[in-house]
């Protein structure tokens, strides 16, 4: 359980190989943190994340098999993790970016993206919320994206999945008010990770470590929504105010 100083003892990472999630765990206070569960599909990246966590001094690092697209397995998976001990922080950090032209040419790829980024997140998010409500404490951190603030021609399918996820997470946070549990929605801009490797950098592109520190600070302050980096919210406010005919002509 999170202690009086706000220090967690246990973290579940959904999308265990996520560089942002890894940086977030690294940024958490270490006085009480003793158990981290890294959940994802088996991969060298997941194994490397577990090794790094173990080498950083966390006493219990578990690797669990989790598939965001396999929604039928989510209830049993969440119950097994929580039955082995309370979870103070859940990081919902999985997602796929895809290629806009590819998903337009093959709509089945768009469906796969939506299944992971939105449907899978709704499924596991509701099961996590149920257990957080039952234990009476804990935070669900949902990695959304500024791509969901306004659809762009270059990634509107991905952006639409993040817009849906963002709206879901905001509503879920409202539903948990008074339960002792809460939801933090994080809207990063472009982050230098494997997902963005090879893409041209957007304004205010940042690193996973910066996003991790923003998340930890937001949890301490009891925030429900945060941009990463913080000044990005002003940029996105301006972007959302641009009239649509003009927006279409901007570089996408």
GUSE-229141 format. One record per residue (C-alpha): residue in one letter; x, y, z. Coordinates in pm, whole numbers, m for minus. Example, Ala and Ser with C-alpha at 12.3 -4.5 7.8 and 13.67 -1.06 7.14 Angstrom:
2
- r  px  py  pz
- A  1230  m450  780
- S  1367  m106  714
This chain:
252
- r  px  py  pz
- X  0  0  0
- X  115  356  m70
- X  247  498  256
- X  185  837  419
- X  465  991  213
- X  310  872  m112
- X  567  601  m177
- X  437  288  m354
- X  535  m67  m273
- X  409  m238  m589
- X  368  m157  m957
- X  204  m343  m1245
- X  322  m244  m1593
- X  86  m336  m1876
- X  322  m317  m2170
- X  626  m423  m1972
- X  881  m342  m2242
- X  765  20  m2272
- X  1056  259  m2235
- X  828  524  m2086
- X  695  281  m1828
- X  1046  167  m1745
- X  1157  529  m1696
- X  854  591  m1475
- X  938  301  m1248
- X  1298  423  m1231
- X  1171  769  m1125
- X  957  634  m840
- X  1087  658  m481
- X  1280  345  m387
- X  1238  348  m11
- X  936  117  m16
- X  917  m14  m373
- X  972  m389  m365
- X  752  m555  m631
- X  723  m481  m1002
- X  520  m694  m1242
- X  615  m649  m1608
- X  334  m778  m1826
- X  354  m822  m2200
- X  409  m1064  m2483
- X  735  m1259  m2450
- X  1021  m1071  m2618
- X  1389  m986  m2573
- X  1281  m631  m2483
- X  1062  m759  m2200
- X  1346  m976  m2068
- X  1585  m679  m2087
- X  1341  m462  m1893
- X  1314  m725  m1620
- X  1692  m754  m1598
- X  1730  m378  m1569
- X  1469  m362  m1292
- X  1640  m639  m1100
- X  1979  m475  m1135
- X  1836  m146  m1008
- X  1771  m295  m666
- X  1400  m387  m681
- X  1371  m704  m477
- X  1084  m873  m665
- X  1058  m841  m1044
- X  800  m1065  m1207
- X  743  m1119  m1579
- X  387  m1210  m1678
- X  243  m1304  m2014
- X  m17  m1051  m2128
- X  m176  m986  m2467
- X  m376  m664  m2496
- X  m569  m801  m2794
- X  m679  m1117  m2609
- X  m958  m955  m2410
- X  m1101  m1291  m2300
- X  m789  m1347  m2087
- X  m786  m1010  m1912
- X  m1005  m1085  m1612
- X  m810  m1395  m1512
- X  m480  m1215  m1567
- X  m572  m912  m1355
- X  m718  m1127  m1076
- X  m406  m1342  m1059
- X  m177  m1041  m1026
- X  m390  m872  m759
- X  m453  m1198  m571
- X  m76  m1217  m515
- X  m76  m881  m337
- X  m214  m529  m355
- X  m99  m316  m648
- X  m36  52  m578
- X  26  176  m932
- X  m81  30  m1265
- X  85  172  m1575
- X  m122  113  m1889
- X  159  164  m2137
- X  96  m66  m2434
- X  7  49  m2784
- X  100  36  m3150
- X  169  329  m3380
- X  145  163  m3720
- X  172  341  m4052
- X  m115  555  m4177
- X  m77  460  m4543
- X  m56  91  m4453
- X  m376  96  m4249
- X  m558  287  m4522
- X  m450  28  m4778
- X  m538  m263  m4547
- X  m824  m178  m4308
- X  m766  m503  m4119
- X  m448  m342  m3984
- X  m654  m48  m3865
- X  m880  m290  m3680
- X  m577  m455  m3519
- X  m449  m116  m3406
- X  m786  m20  m3261
- X  m815  m356  m3089
- X  m486  m308  m2906
- X  m489  66  m2843
- X  m855  107  m2753
- X  m1054  m214  m2709
- X  m777  m391  m2519
- X  m719  m87  m2301
- X  m1089  m55  m2218
- X  m1107  m423  m2129
- X  m806  m444  m1902
- X  m868  m93  m1766
- X  m1211  m188  m1637
- X  m1080  m508  m1477
- X  m798  m311  m1309
- X  m1044  m47  m1188
- X  m1260  m318  m1032
- X  m969  m450  m830
- X  m844  m104  m732
- X  m1193  m21  m610
- X  m1209  m344  m410
- X  m874  m283  m241
- X  m968  81  m174
- X  m653  246  m304
- X  m420  272  m601
- X  m356  466  m919
- X  m417  370  m1280
- X  m184  567  m1508
- X  m302  569  m1870
- X  m58  670  m2142
- X  m268  862  m2391
- X  m116  1096  m2652
- X  m145  1448  m2791
- X  m231  1268  m3117
- X  m575  1226  m2965
- X  m621  1600  m2911
- X  m679  1664  m3280
- X  m677  1420  m3571
- X  m407  1482  m3832
- X  m399  1351  m4186
- X  m68  1174  m4121
- X  m192  956  m3831
- X  m567  996  m3786
- X  m631  626  m3726
- X  m377  612  m3446
- X  m498  949  m3318
- X  m857  828  m3309
- X  m762  531  m3092
- X  m588  763  m2849
- X  m881  1005  m2849
- X  m1111  719  m2756
- X  m872  592  m2490
- X  m839  941  m2343
- X  m1217  988  m2319
- X  m1256  644  m2162
- X  m985  710  m1904
- X  m1130  1048  m1809
- X  m1471  890  m1752
- X  m1322  600  m1560
- X  m1143  845  m1333
- X  m1473  1018  m1259
- X  m1636  681  m1188
- X  m1367  600  m929
- X  m1405  922  m730
- X  m1469  837  m366
- X  m1338  481  m398
- X  m982  555  m288
- X  m856  474  m638
- X  m779  723  m913
- X  m683  759  m1280
- X  m405  976  m1420
- X  m421  1044  m1794
- X  m82  1127  m1946
- X  m60  1302  m2284
- X  296  1284  m2412
- X  408  1440  m2735
- X  664  1265  m2947
- X  904  1062  m2733
- X  1236  914  m2844
- X  1157  543  m2821
- X  1162  236  m3042
- X  814  331  m3161
- X  930  665  m3301
- X  1269  550  m3424
- X  1337  684  m3773
- X  1054  939  m3771
- X  1123  1313  m3800
- X  1105  1483  m3462
- X  805  1700  m3382
- X  815  2020  m3174
- X  889  1951  m2805
- X  1007  1595  m2872
- X  1136  1457  m2545
- X  1287  1149  m2378
- X  1124  871  m2173
- X  1303  993  m1858
- X  1132  1331  m1886
- X  790  1170  m1921
- X  861  939  m1628
- X  945  1231  m1401
- X  631  1416  m1513
- X  420  1112  m1424
- X  572  1069  m1079
- X  531  1438  m1000
- X  169  1432  m1121
- X  93  1133  m897
- X  238  1315  m597
- X  23  1619  m670
- X  m296  1421  m724
- X  m338  1532  m1085
- X  m595  1368  m1313
- X  m448  1485  m1647
- X  m100  1596  m1746
- X  92  1678  m2063
- X  453  1566  m2102
- X  645  1787  m2123
- X  419  2032  m1941
- X  442  2327  m2186
- X  299  2101  m2455
- X  m50  2179  m2328
- X  m16  2538  m2447
- X  98  2425  m2792
- X  m190  2180  m2820
- X  m435  2446  m2706
- X  m320  2657  m2999
- X  m336  2362  m3240
- X  m695  2283  m3139
- X  m800  2643  m3203
- X  m679  2654  m3566
- X  m976  2661  m3806
- X  m1013  2334  m3994
- X  m959  2471  m4347
- X  m631  2623  m4232
- X  m535  2315  m4030
- X  m566  2098  m4342
- X  m300  2306  m4515
- X  m49  2290  m4229
- X  238  2039  m4241
- X  101  1712  m4111
